[in-house]
Amino acid sequence: MSQEAVFPHEVPQKETAAAQPKGLLEQMEELMAALSADLSQLDADLQRPGVADDERG
């Protein structure tokens, strides 16, 4: 029995002549860019004065 990783946020794409499916490398680059942006935003949020103290409760 084979198993495939299925991600809940992943939407299946229909293959047509005009829209080719993305390659694994392109998908990974997009995910890394999104992760980097999220981490940059988190860093900016944590650098603001008072944020860490307010969230610790």
N, CA, C and O atoms as a Tinker XYZ file with bonds, in Angstrom:
   228  protein
     1  N      0.847000   -1.172000    0.000000    73     2
     2  CA     0.000000    0.000000    0.000000    64     1     3
     3  C      0.894000    1.238000    0.000000    63     2     4     5
     4  O      1.799000    1.350000    0.827000    81     3
     5  N      0.644000    2.167000   -0.925000    73     3     6
     6  CA     1.444000    3.387000   -0.984000    64     5     7
     7  C      0.713000    4.511000   -0.271000    63     6     8     9
     8  O     -0.517000    4.537000   -0.211000    81     7
     9  N      1.489000    5.435000    0.266000    73     7    10
    10  CA     0.913000    6.569000    0.971000    64     9    11
    11  C      1.434000    7.846000    0.349000    63    10    12    13
    12  O      2.613000    7.947000    0.009000    81    11
    13  N      0.543000    8.832000    0.198000    73    11    14
    14  CA     0.931000   10.140000   -0.310000    64    13    15
    15  C      0.649000   11.181000    0.752000    63    14    16    17
    16  O     -0.339000   11.092000    1.481000    81    15
    17  N      1.528000   12.173000    0.834000    73    15    18
    18  CA     1.297000   13.279000    1.757000    64    17    19
    19  C      0.246000   14.197000    1.150000    63    18    20    21
    20  O      0.387000   14.647000    0.013000    81    19
    21  N     -0.794000   14.469000    1.900000    73    19    22
    22  CA    -1.846000   15.363000    1.433000    64    21    23
    23  C     -1.954000   16.493000    2.431000    63    22    24    25
    24  O     -2.139000   16.264000    3.626000    81    23
    25  N     -1.836000   17.713000    1.937000    73    23    26
    26  CA    -1.908000   18.881000    2.787000    64    25    27
    27  C     -3.309000   19.470000    2.699000    63    26    28    29
    28  O     -3.827000   19.649000    1.597000    81    27
    29  N     -3.933000   19.775000    3.830000    73    27    30
    30  CA    -5.313000   20.248000    3.819000    64    29    31
    31  C     -5.501000   21.571000    3.089000    63    30    32    33
    32  O     -6.583000   21.830000    2.562000    81    31
    33  N     -4.474000   22.415000    3.046000    73    31    34
    34  CA    -4.610000   23.707000    2.374000    64    33    35
    35  C     -4.350000   23.612000    0.879000    63    34    36    37
    36  O     -4.498000   24.594000    0.153000    81    35
    37  N     -3.966000   22.439000    0.426000    73    35    38
    38  CA    -3.627000   22.256000   -0.973000    64    37    39
    39  C     -4.897000   22.008000   -1.780000    63    38    40    41
    40  O     -5.696000   21.128000   -1.457000    81    39
    41  N     -5.067000   22.802000   -2.836000    73    39    42
    42  CA    -6.227000   22.664000   -3.697000    64    41    43
    43  C     -5.792000   21.972000   -4.977000    63    42    44    45
    44  O     -4.867000   22.440000   -5.641000    81    43
    45  N     -6.435000   20.870000   -5.339000    73    43    46
    46  CA    -6.045000   20.186000   -6.574000    64    45    47
    47  C     -6.241000   21.091000   -7.782000    63    46    48    49
    48  O     -7.244000   21.796000   -7.890000    81    47
    49  N     -5.280000   21.062000   -8.677000    73    47    50
    50  CA    -5.348000   21.881000   -9.880000    64    49    51
    51  C     -5.616000   20.991000  -11.073000    63    50    52    53
    52  O     -5.055000   19.902000  -11.191000    81    51
    53  N     -6.479000   21.464000  -11.956000    73    51    54
    54  CA    -6.755000   20.720000  -13.176000    64    53    55
    55  C     -5.645000   21.012000  -14.170000    63    54    56    57
    56  O     -5.244000   22.161000  -14.355000    81    55
    57  N     -5.165000   19.979000  -14.793000    73    55    58
    58  CA    -4.110000   20.143000  -15.780000    64    57    59
    59  C     -4.735000   20.475000  -17.128000    63    58    60    61
    60  O     -5.558000   19.725000  -17.654000    81    59
    61  N     -4.327000   21.611000  -17.671000    73    59    62
    62  CA    -4.758000   22.000000  -19.008000    64    61    63
    63  C     -3.530000   22.374000  -19.800000    63    62    64    65
    64  O     -2.430000   22.471000  -19.256000    81    63
    65  N     -3.721000   22.583000  -21.086000    73    63    66
    66  CA    -2.590000   22.953000  -21.932000    64    65    67
    67  C     -2.045000   24.320000  -21.526000    63    66    68    69
    68  O     -0.840000   24.556000  -21.622000    81    67
    69  N     -2.915000   25.221000  -21.076000    73    67    70
    70  CA    -2.490000   26.577000  -20.727000    64    69    71
    71  C     -1.876000   26.642000  -19.332000    63    70    72    73
    72  O     -0.980000   27.452000  -19.096000    81    71
    73  N     -2.336000   25.812000  -18.413000    73    71    74
    74  CA    -1.860000   25.875000  -17.026000    64    73    75
    75  C     -1.144000   24.579000  -16.667000    63    74    76    77
    76  O     -1.782000   23.563000  -16.389000    81    75
    77  N      0.165000   24.622000  -16.674000    73    75    78
    78  CA     0.963000   23.457000  -16.303000    64    77    79
    79  C      1.080000   23.402000  -14.785000    63    78    80    81
    80  O      1.149000   24.447000  -14.139000    81    79
    81  N      1.105000   22.212000  -14.207000    73    79    82
    82  CA     1.291000   22.117000  -12.755000    64    81    83
    83  C      2.684000   22.601000  -12.361000    63    82    84    85
    84  O      3.645000   22.456000  -13.117000    81    83
    85  N      2.773000   23.171000  -11.179000    73    83    86
    86  CA     4.055000   23.681000  -10.690000    64    85    87
    87  C      4.971000   22.526000  -10.331000    63    86    88    89
    88  O      4.531000   21.472000   -9.872000    81    87
    89  N      6.241000   22.750000  -10.552000    73    87    90
    90  CA     7.221000   21.752000  -10.162000    64    89    91
    91  C      7.473000   21.816000   -8.665000    63    90    92    93
    92  O      7.136000   22.802000   -8.010000    81    91
    93  N      8.058000   20.771000   -8.137000    73    91    94
    94  CA     8.334000   20.694000   -6.704000    64    93    95
    95  C      9.250000   21.828000   -6.256000    63    94    96    97
    96  O      9.034000   22.408000   -5.191000    81    95
    97  N     10.260000   22.151000   -7.044000    73    95    98
    98  CA    11.184000   23.220000   -6.677000    64    97    99
    99  C     10.460000   24.557000   -6.588000    63    98   100   101
   100  O     10.692000   25.327000   -5.656000    81    99
   101  N      9.587000   24.837000   -7.548000    73    99   102
   102  CA     8.842000   26.098000   -7.529000    64   101   103
   103  C      7.912000   26.159000   -6.317000    63   102   104   105
   104  O      7.783000   27.212000   -5.692000    81   103
   105  N      7.269000   25.048000   -5.984000    73   103   106
   106  CA     6.407000   25.009000   -4.802000    64   105   107
   107  C      7.214000   25.258000   -3.532000    63   106   108   109
   108  O      6.787000   26.006000   -2.653000    81   107
   109  N      8.380000   24.628000   -3.443000    73   107   110
   110  CA     9.225000   24.800000   -2.254000    64   109   111
   111  C      9.718000   26.239000   -2.138000    63   110   112   113
   112  O      9.780000   26.787000   -1.037000    81   111
   113  N     10.072000   26.859000   -3.275000    73   111   114
   114  CA    10.522000   28.252000   -3.242000    64   113   115
   115  C      9.404000   29.164000   -2.750000    63   114   116   117
   116  O      9.655000   30.079000   -1.965000    81   115
   117  N      8.173000   28.925000   -3.202000    73   115   118
   118  CA     7.046000   29.738000   -2.759000    64   117   119
   119  C      6.776000   29.538000   -1.267000    63   118   120   121
   120  O      6.502000   30.499000   -0.549000    81   119
   121  N      6.853000   28.298000   -0.807000    73   119   122
   122  CA     6.652000   28.030000    0.618000    64   121   123
   123  C      7.734000   28.680000    1.466000    63   122   124   125
   124  O      7.442000   29.230000    2.529000    81   123
   125  N      8.980000   28.624000    1.008000    73   123   126
   126  CA    10.082000   29.238000    1.754000    64   125   127
   127  C      9.928000   30.757000    1.785000    63   126   128   129
   128  O     10.215000   31.384000    2.805000    81   127
   129  N      9.479000   31.353000    0.686000    73   127   130
   130  CA     9.261000   32.798000    0.657000    64   129   131
   131  C      8.151000   33.189000    1.631000    63   130   132   133
   132  O      8.269000   34.186000    2.343000    81   131
   133  N      7.080000   32.408000    1.661000    73   131   134
   134  CA     5.983000   32.690000    2.587000    64   133   135
   135  C      6.436000   32.523000    4.035000    63   134   136   137
   136  O      6.085000   33.332000    4.893000    81   135
   137  N      7.208000   31.487000    4.304000    73   135   138
   138  CA     7.732000   31.260000    5.655000    64   137   139
   139  C      8.641000   32.402000    6.079000    63   138   140   141
   140  O      8.569000   32.875000    7.213000    81   139
   141  N      9.488000   32.839000    5.172000    73   139   142
   142  CA    10.399000   33.943000    5.469000    64   141   143
   143  C      9.618000   35.216000    5.788000    63   142   144   145
   144  O      9.961000   35.940000    6.723000    81   143
   145  N      8.574000   35.487000    5.015000    73   143   146
   146  CA     7.752000   36.671000    5.267000    64   145   147
   147  C      7.059000   36.569000    6.622000    63   146   148   149
   148  O      6.994000   37.548000    7.365000    81   147
   149  N      6.543000   35.383000    6.942000    73   147   150
   150  CA     5.888000   35.186000    8.237000    64   149   151
   151  C      6.870000   35.381000    9.389000    63   150   152   153
   152  O      6.538000   36.012000   10.392000    81   151
   153  N      8.070000   34.843000    9.247000    73   151   154
   154  CA     9.073000   34.985000   10.305000    64   153   155
   155  C      9.532000   36.432000   10.445000    63   154   156   157
   156  O      9.789000   36.897000   11.556000    81   155
   157  N      9.636000   37.142000    9.331000    73   155   158
   158  CA    10.008000   38.557000    9.386000    64   157   159
   159  C      8.942000   39.359000   10.121000    63   158   160   161
   160  O      9.262000   40.237000   10.922000    81   159
   161  N      7.668000   39.057000    9.846000    73   159   162
   162  CA     6.576000   39.750000   10.529000    64   161   163
   163  C      6.575000   39.424000   12.017000    63   162   164   165
   164  O      6.361000   40.308000   12.846000    81   163
   165  N      6.811000   38.170000   12.355000    73   163   166
   166  CA     6.884000   37.771000   13.761000    64   165   167
   167  C      8.022000   38.491000   14.465000    63   166   168   169
   168  O      7.857000   38.969000   15.588000    81   167
   169  N      9.173000   38.573000   13.815000    73   167   170
   170  CA    10.317000   39.269000   14.394000    64   169   171
   171  C      9.986000   40.739000   14.621000    63   170   172   173
   172  O     10.311000   41.298000   15.668000    81   171
   173  N      9.342000   41.364000   13.639000    73   171   174
   174  CA     8.969000   42.770000   13.786000    64   173   175
   175  C      7.983000   42.947000   14.937000    63   174   176   177
   176  O      8.086000   43.906000   15.703000    81   175
   177  N      7.033000   42.030000   15.059000    73   175   178
   178  CA     6.067000   42.106000   16.156000    64   177   179
   179  C      6.747000   41.952000   17.510000    63   178   180   181
   180  O      6.397000   42.647000   18.464000    81   179
   181  N      7.712000   41.051000   17.599000    73   179   182
   182  CA     8.403000   40.819000   18.867000    64   181   183
   183  C      9.364000   41.952000   19.220000    63   182   184   185
   184  O      9.697000   42.129000   20.392000    81   183
   185  N      9.811000   42.715000   18.236000    73   183   186
   186  CA    10.725000   43.828000   18.488000    64   185   187
   187  C     10.001000   45.062000   19.025000    63   186   188   189
   188  O     10.635000   45.958000   19.581000    81   187
   189  N      8.676000   45.113000   18.863000    73   187   190
   190  CA     7.925000   46.268000   19.358000    64   189   191
   191  C      7.949000   46.274000   20.874000    63   190   192   193
   192  O      7.794000   45.224000   21.497000    81   191
   193  N      8.140000   47.435000   21.477000    73   191   194
   194  CA     8.171000   47.505000   22.943000    64   193   195
   195  C      6.808000   47.163000   23.545000    63   194   196   197
   196  O      5.765000   47.588000   23.048000    81   195
   197  N      6.847000   46.389000   24.623000    73   195   198
   198  CA     5.626000   46.087000   25.352000    64   197   199
   199  C      4.847000   44.891000   24.860000    63   198   200   201
   200  O      3.978000   44.403000   25.583000    81   199
   201  N      5.112000   44.397000   23.673000    73   199   202
   202  CA     4.329000   43.285000   23.137000    64   201   203
   203  C      4.588000   42.014000   23.924000    63   202   204   205
   204  O      3.639000   41.328000   24.304000    81   203
   205  N      5.829000   41.686000   24.175000    73   203   206
   206  CA     6.166000   40.444000   24.879000    64   205   207
   207  C      5.606000   40.461000   26.300000    63   206   208   209
   208  O      5.106000   39.442000   26.776000    81   207
   209  N      5.685000   41.608000   26.984000    73   207   210
   210  CA     5.181000   41.697000   28.348000    64   209   211
   211  C      3.666000   41.543000   28.397000    63   210   212   213
   212  O      3.142000   40.901000   29.308000    81   211
   213  N      2.956000   42.121000   27.433000    73   211   214
   214  CA     1.503000   42.041000   27.401000    64   213   215
   215  C      1.024000   40.620000   27.152000    63   214   216   217
   216  O      0.013000   40.204000   27.717000    81   215
   217  N      1.724000   39.876000   26.325000    73   215   218
   218  CA     1.280000   38.536000   25.957000    64   217   219
   219  C      1.645000   37.487000   27.004000    63   218   220   221
   220  O      1.068000   36.400000   27.002000    81   219
   221  N      2.574000   37.782000   27.883000    73   219   222
   222  CA     2.959000   36.814000   28.915000    64   221   223
   223  C      1.905000   36.702000   30.008000    63   222   224   225
   224  O      1.814000   35.681000   30.690000    81   223
   225  N      1.098000   37.770000   30.173000    73   223   226
   226  CA     0.002000   37.737000   31.130000    64   225   227
   227  C      0.446000   37.789000   32.511000    63   226   228
   228  O     -0.378000   37.768000   33.425000    81   227
